[in-house]
């Protein structure tokens, strides 16, 4: 099984060709989700944007609509970009099929970026297994679905679990079901978009203390970029943000997403922050030796 790279001192998990965790470069996930609105062309443009920004992976969402849409909502008629239709019909409009994912798999391979998905039901796990994704995401909404957790665990892939809308007991239960090997945990708040006062970034440190064997990261749904930068400074080893071509596009996740220009800034500054945080060991850098000699001599002369 892949992903046996973590230790108690530096928890790390192998995802594709990347080690993710303490001491490694921040693993940056651009979540496309369903912001493609069923358009393969839009999905490819979002993949291109993630590559341009320097992200490590893109993530999609996969559902079997008749299993995921509650029966009482399936026949409710709604306005959509394709006209009025039932909610079940709409959910099928924004789902990619086997041919689409085959093209996504090929395209990401050509663009040299990893891809994976959060599967909302067991049938979707069976579907995605055809493409051998590098890992699976367990969405906040699915955290308490023990059958789905076990289904993904049995694939042998690394698992990223998101903790939005969850109590501490629910997180503990999910981790006890999955075990801690090859498990990454993302702090999250499931409000779209999320107000700053509900982000609670100190939970990153709480999760690090509670689950020292697991890399801890951040899945953000806020507007703006600063909280994600702060999450990195506070120790997140991976980050995930929804991306979009235009925040005004149709879809429930668009307003909490980052446009490509913002994504480029997000990644660039994350790379600067991870260099800047250092190792916490005080040292005198070579670049300081000249000023140290000059300024200390001046000070000594002034006080002589």
C-alpha positions, 0 to 999 in steps of 0.5 A: 500500500502506498503512503507509509512515509509518516513518522511520529515526529514528522507525519507524512503521507505519499500522494502520487509522487509527492510527500505531504506533511511536516517538513515538506512543501505545502501541498496545494489543491485547487478544488474544481468540484462542480464549478465546471457546470458540466462543461468539459471545456470549462474543466480544462480551463480550470485545470490550466489555471491550476497548472499556471498557478503552480498547484499540486493537484485538482479535485473534482466531486463525483455523485450518483444523483439518484443516490445522493438527491433525497427522494423528496427533492428529486422532482422539485422543479428549479430554474437552471442555466438550461431552463426549468427542470427537476432537481434530479435532472439538474444534478445529472447535467453537472455530472461527468461520465466515464468518457469525460473523466477519461479525458480529464485523466488524459488531460491532467496527465498531459499537463502533469498535475495530479487529480482526484475527487470526493465521492459522495456515494459508494457507486461513485467510488467504484466509478472512480477506481477505474481511473486509479486516482492518487487519493480520495477526499472524504467531504465534511458532509460524508464524515459520518457515513461509516460505510462510505468511509470503509469503502474508501479505506478498502481502496488502499488509497490515502484519504483526506478527510474534511472536518466542517460541520462536525463535532469533535466526537464525530471527527474522533469516530471517523478517525477511529473507523479509518485508522491513522495511517495514510490519513490527512485531516483538513480543518474546515468550516462548511459555510459558503462563503465563510465569515472570518469569525467562524474560520477558527484557524487555531483548530489547526494546532488543536488537530495537530496535538490530537492526531500527531500521526496525521498531516493536518491541513486547511480547506477554506471557503472564505472570500479573500486569500489572507486566511489561507495564508494565515493557515499556512503560517499556523502550520497547515501542511496542505491547503485546498480552495475552490477555484472558478473562472468567474465568481459570478457564474452559476453554482452554489460554490462559485461565491466562495471560490478563487478566480485564477488571478487570485489563485496565482497570488495565493500560491506565490505567497504560500511559497514565500510564507513556507520559506519565511517561517523557518525552523525556529532555531535562532541563527546569525545568517551570512547576510547579517555578518557585514551589518553585524560587524559594521553596526556593532563596531559603531555601537561600541565606539559610541559607548566607549 
